Amino acid sequence: MPYPLLVVTAVAAEADAVRAGADPGNVVVEPVGVGPAAAGAGTARLLATGRYRAVISAGIAGGFAGRAPVGSTVLGARSIAADLGAESPDGFLPIEELGFGSSVLVADPVLLKGLTGALPDALAGDVLTLATVTGTAATAAILAARFPAAMAEAMEGFGVATAAAGAGLPFAELRTISNPIGPRDRAAWRLKEAFSALSTASGALWTACG
């Protein structure tokens, strides 16, 4: 019998949405907490105590205006730790320029191809991981300029990807968009639509993993 797919979410509501659409016999879904540290530690714990064929970081996210509209599904070709680095008088320095490693983890190409085929309407691009969610138009514009291929931002993908890489397992990130990135306007968020899209997309996970 093949090992199951592990889907990691930040919170229980996201896990419930994934479970509503996923194959319960082949997909294990676990919430591990908010932010890259909790996500990385929680995923590493799960991988140390079980056997899985691949890992997916899934949940809702903010979408970059003009790139990923509310209600859309995004597949992360790369998960990028967008705030991992240092400030300088000339602007932000990513960790690569400091010589301390990489802020980019690439999705497994076979898994990403399977997801793209199973979800033909999904958008593909980079998903940013930030410990502080964007709340101003100015920061949104800076991130959009720094990352021209970025579709969405969330808080866990890079942490989950790091744990998957440490275990030598394929990884991908899947997000559904609940709100545009920028000033926080909770009244404008479309959580119901984003959770519904997450359930729909989750129905394709095991097929894509095969």
C-alpha positions in Angstrom: 0.0 0.0 0.0 1.5 3.4 -0.9 2.4 5.9 1.7 -0.2 8.7 2.2 0.2 12.3 1.1 0.7 14.8 4.0 -1.1 18.1 3.7 -0.1 20.7 6.3 -2.2 23.7 7.1 -1.8 26.6 9.6 -5.1 26.4 11.4 -8.0 23.9 11.9 -10.4 25.8 9.6 -8.0 25.2 6.7 -7.5 21.6 7.6 -11.3 21.1 7.7 -11.6 22.6 4.3 -9.0 20.3 2.9 -10.5 17.2 4.5 -13.9 18.1 3.0 -12.5 17.6 -0.5 -9.5 15.2 0.0 -9.4 11.4 -0.3 -9.5 10.4 3.4 -7.9 7.0 2.7 -4.8 8.5 1.1 -4.4 12.0 2.4 -3.4 12.9 6.0 -4.3 16.5 6.9 -2.8 18.3 10.0 -2.8 21.9 11.2 0.6 22.8 12.7 0.3 26.5 13.7 0.8 29.9 12.2 4.1 31.3 10.9 7.2 29.7 9.4 8.7 28.5 12.7 5.6 26.7 13.9 5.0 25.3 10.4 8.6 24.0 10.0 8.7 22.5 13.5 5.3 20.9 13.2 5.9 19.4 9.8 9.3 18.0 11.0 7.6 16.4 13.9 5.0 14.8 11.7 7.6 13.5 9.2 9.7 12.1 12.1 6.7 10.0 13.4 5.1 8.9 10.1 5.9 7.9 6.6 4.6 9.9 3.7 5.1 10.1 -0.1 5.1 13.9 -0.4 4.2 17.1 1.5 1.9 19.9 0.5 1.5 23.2 2.4 -2.1 24.3 1.8 -4.4 27.1 3.0 -5.8 30.5 2.2 -3.7 33.5 1.3 -3.6 37.0 0.1 -3.2 37.5 -3.7 -1.2 40.2 -5.5 -3.5 42.6 -7.3 -3.6 42.0 -11.1 -2.0 38.5 -10.6 -4.2 36.3 -8.4 -7.8 37.5 -7.9 -9.9 36.6 -4.9 -11.3 33.1 -5.2 -8.5 31.8 -7.4 -6.2 28.9 -6.7 -2.5 29.3 -6.8 0.2 26.7 -7.1 3.6 27.7 -5.8 6.4 27.0 -8.3 8.7 28.4 -5.6 8.2 29.1 -1.9 10.2 32.2 -1.0 11.1 33.5 2.5 10.6 37.1 1.5 11.7 38.7 4.7 14.7 36.5 5.4 17.7 38.8 5.2 18.8 42.2 6.5 17.9 45.9 6.1 20.5 48.3 4.6 20.6 51.9 3.5 20.2 50.7 -0.1 17.2 48.5 0.7 16.5 44.9 1.7 19.3 42.4 1.4 18.1 38.8 0.9 20.0 36.1 2.8 21.7 35.0 -0.4 23.6 38.3 -0.5 24.7 37.8 3.1 26.1 34.4 2.3 24.0 32.6 4.8 22.0 30.2 2.5 18.9 30.5 0.3 15.5 32.1 0.7 14.0 30.1 -2.1 12.8 26.5 -2.2 11.6 25.1 -5.5 8.5 22.9 -5.7 9.1 19.3 -6.8 8.7 19.4 -10.6 6.9 16.1 -10.9 4.4 17.0 -8.1 3.9 20.4 -9.5 3.2 19.0 -13.0 0.7 16.6 -11.5 -1.1 19.4 -9.6 -1.1 21.6 -12.7 -2.6 18.9 -14.8 -5.2 18.1 -12.1 -6.1 21.7 -11.6 -6.0 23.3 -15.0 -7.6 26.6 -13.9 -5.0 27.2 -11.1 -2.4 29.9 -11.5 1.2 29.0 -11.1 3.9 31.3 -9.7 5.9 32.1 -6.6 4.3 32.2 -3.1 5.9 34.4 -0.6 6.3 33.4 3.1 6.4 36.3 5.6 6.4 36.3 9.4 4.5 39.7 9.2 1.6 39.8 6.8 1.5 42.8 4.5 -0.9 45.5 5.7 -0.1 48.6 3.6 -0.2 49.5 -0.1 3.4 50.7 0.1 4.7 47.3 1.3 2.5 45.5 -1.2 4.1 47.6 -4.0 7.6 46.9 -2.8 7.0 43.1 -2.6 5.4 43.1 -6.1 8.4 44.9 -7.5 10.9 42.6 -5.8 9.1 39.5 -6.8 7.6 39.9 -10.2 6.6 36.2 -10.4 4.9 36.3 -6.9 1.2 35.4 -7.0 0.4 35.2 -3.3 1.7 35.6 0.3 1.1 33.4 3.3 3.0 32.6 6.5 4.0 28.9 6.4 5.1 27.6 3.0 8.9 28.1 3.3 8.9 26.5 6.8 7.0 23.4 5.5 9.2 23.2 2.5 12.3 23.3 4.7 11.1 20.4 6.7 10.2 18.4 3.6 13.6 19.1 2.1 15.3 17.9 5.3 13.3 14.6 5.0 14.1 14.2 1.3 10.4 14.4 0.3 8.7 16.1 -2.6 7.0 19.4 -1.7 4.5 21.8 -3.2 2.4 24.7 -2.0 -1.3 25.3 -2.8 -3.2 28.4 -1.8 -6.6 29.8 -2.5 -7.1 33.6 -2.4 -9.3 35.2 0.2 -8.2 38.8 -0.1 -5.9 41.2 -2.0 -2.6 42.0 -0.5 -2.4 45.5 1.0 -4.4 47.5 3.5 -6.2 45.1 5.9 -9.9 45.3 5.2 -11.5 42.3 6.9 -14.9 43.2 5.6 -13.7 42.7 2.1 -12.2 39.3 2.8 -14.0 36.4 1.1 -13.2 33.5 3.5 -16.2 31.4 2.5 -15.2 31.5 -1.1 -11.5 30.8 -0.4 -12.4 27.8 1.9 -14.8 26.4 -0.8 -12.1 26.7 -3.4 -9.6 25.0 -1.1 -12.0 22.0 -0.7 -12.5 21.8 -4.4 -8.8 21.9 -5.1 -8.1 19.3 -2.4 -10.2 16.8 -4.3 -7.3 16.6 -6.9 -4.4 16.2 -4.5 -4.1 12.4 -4.5 -4.6 12.2 -8.2 -1.8 14.7 -8.7 0.4 12.9 -6.3 0.1 9.6 -8.1 
